Amino acid sequence: MKYILYSLFLICSVYVQAKEALLVVTELAPPNQVLINGEVAGEGTQFIRDIFAEADLRPNIQMYPWARAYKIADELKNTFIYSLARTVERENKFYWIGPVGPVGRFELGFIGLSERNDLIINNTEQAKVYKIAMQRNDFSTQTLTKLGFEVVLTSDIQKSYSLLLAKKVDLIVDDPLYMQQMSDYLKLKPAHLRFIYKIDELTIDAYLAANKKTDMRLIEALQAAFLKIKQNKGLPYER
């Protein structure tokens, strides 16, 4: 009798979790993570919604500055986050559902204005003479800080782009694919921005991840859904 009651409890628990909206946090990263009429939208966000739908789960996607989004995902059980760089330091802090960045990876580097012919970078060390805007608590910021960089901290990637366009900093750090997408989003001329130098230390997988206290049945359902979506539709980004 106890076994039957316990089994019924587990079934009811899964059913309730499937019907309740699960918190998913992200940052502003146009055009893949944007707010439209108060709702988080964009191609990358739709990919996340497709994964949850395939798993018969409902996501409650909320946008925050990156540092706050990371803190929420790190502290609250049954909470998810994207796109999270999978670093050695974070490996045991989250469950990793599937890569959802540009073809599953970030390939970050220094970006500047095309008109700045004086920006010459042949190695990472040479960039230290320039003023660089980077996002607070981002893995790329943490990595470059460890390498001895002093940076101007911003709350999100769009703020970093704003400082670059206003010529208040010399460089920002982003993936060239995102640079092009952001350029289109901001309606800039095609050659307004220039990807100057790829930083090998900042080539890394970017994932949909979950708080370590998240129910494993949710993790398994989403991992299976990710693999099915990837096989049938492919990743949402192409280089």
Residue pairs with C-beta under 8 A, 6 or more apart in sequence:
13 215
14 217
17 57
17 78
17 215
17 217
17 218
18 56
18 57
18 58
19 58
20 58
21 58
21 59
21 60
22 52
22 57
22 58
22 59
22 60
22 78
22 79
22 80
22 218
23 60
23 62
23 72
23 76
23 78
23 79
23 80
24 48
24 52
24 59
24 60
24 61
24 62
24 79
24 80
24 81
24 82
25 61
25 62
25 63
25 64
25 69
25 72
25 73
25 79
25 80
25 81
26 33
26 40
26 45
26 48
26 61
26 62
26 63
26 64
26 69
26 81
26 82
26 83
27 33
27 63
27 64
27 65
27 66
27 69
27 135
27 156
27 157
28 34
28 35
28 63
28 65
28 156
28 157
28 158
29 42
29 44
29 83
29 156
29 157
29 158
29 178
30 42
30 158
30 181
30 182
30 185
30 186
31 42
31 43
31 181
31 182
31 184
31 185
32 42
32 43
32 44
32 45
32 178
32 181
32 236
32 237
33 40
33 42
33 44
33 45
33 63
34 40
34 41
34 42
34 45
34 185
35 41
35 63
39 61
40 61
40 62
40 63
43 236
43 237
44 82
44 83
44 100
44 236
44 237
45 61
46 236
47 100
47 229
47 235
47 236
48 59
48 61
48 82
48 100
48 208
49 59
49 61
50 229
50 233
51 97
51 98
51 208
51 222
51 225
51 226
51 229
52 58
52 59
52 222
52 225
53 225
54 225
54 228
54 229
55 218
55 221
55 222
55 224
55 225
56 221
57 218
57 221
57 222
59 80
63 69
64 72
65 136
65 155
65 156
66 135
66 136
66 137
66 138
66 155
66 156
67 135
67 136
67 137
67 155
69 81
70 81
70 84
70 137
72 79
72 81
73 79
73 80
73 81
73 84
73 94
73 209
73 210
73 211
74 93
74 94
74 211
75 211
76 211
77 211
77 213
77 214
77 215
78 210
78 211
78 213
78 214
78 215
78 218
79 210
79 211
79 214
80 97
80 208
80 209
80 210
80 211
80 214
80 222
81 94
81 208
81 209
81 210
82 100
82 206
82 207
82 208
82 209
83 100
83 101
83 106
83 206
83 207
83 208
84 90
84 94
84 206
84 207
84 208
84 209
85 106
85 139
85 140
85 204
85 205
85 206
85 207
86 96
86 99
86 204
86 205
86 206
86 207
86 209
87 139
87 204
90 139
92 212
93 212
94 209
94 210
94 211
94 212
95 209
95 210
95 211
95 212
95 214
95 219
96 207
96 209
97 207
97 208
97 209
97 210
97 219
97 222
97 223
97 226
98 207
98 208
98 222
98 223
98 226
98 227
98 230
99 105
99 205
99 206
99 207
99 235
100 206
100 207
100 208
100 235
100 236
101 175
101 205
101 206
101 207
101 237
102 175
102 177
102 178
102 206
102 237
102 239
103 235
103 237
103 238
103 239
104 205
104 206
104 235
105 203
105 204
105 205
105 206
106 140
106 175
106 202
106 203
106 204
106 205
106 206
107 175
107 176
107 198
107 202
107 203
108 140
108 173
108 174
108 175
108 198
108 199
108 202
108 203
109 173
109 174
109 175
109 176
109 195
109 196
109 197
109 198
109 199
109 202
110 119
110 121
110 127
110 132
110 171
110 172
110 173
110 195
110 196
110 197
110 199
111 164
111 171
111 172
111 173
111 174
111 176
111 179
111 193
111 194
111 195
111 196
112 119
112 164
112 170
112 171
112 172
112 193
112 194
112 196
113 164
113 165
113 167
113 192
113 193
113 194
114 191
114 192
114 193
114 194
116 170
116 194
119 130
119 170
119 171
119 194
119 196
120 126
121 127
121 130
121 196
121 197
122 197
123 197
124 147
124 197
124 199
124 200
124 201
127 149
127 171
127 197
128 148
128 149
130 169
130 170
130 171
131 152
131 168
131 169
131 170
131 171
132 144
132 149
132 151
132 152
132 169
132 170
132 171
132 172
132 173
133 151
133 152
133 153
133 154
133 159
133 160
133 163
133 164
133 168
133 169
133 171
133 172
134 140
134 141
134 144
134 151
134 152
134 153
134 154
134 160
134 172
134 173
135 141
135 153
135 154
135 155
135 156
135 157
135 159
135 160
136 153
136 154
136 155
139 202
139 204
140 173
140 199
140 202
141 151
141 153
141 173
143 201
143 202
144 151
144 173
144 199
144 202
145 151
147 201
152 163
152 168
152 169
154 160
154 163
157 172
157 174
157 178
157 182
158 182
160 169
160 172
160 173
160 174
161 172
161 182
161 186
163 169
163 172
164 170
164 171
164 172
164 193
165 186
165 188
171 196
173 199
173 202
174 182
176 195
177 237
177 239
179 193
179 195
183 190
183 192
183 193
208 222
208 226
210 218
210 219
210 222
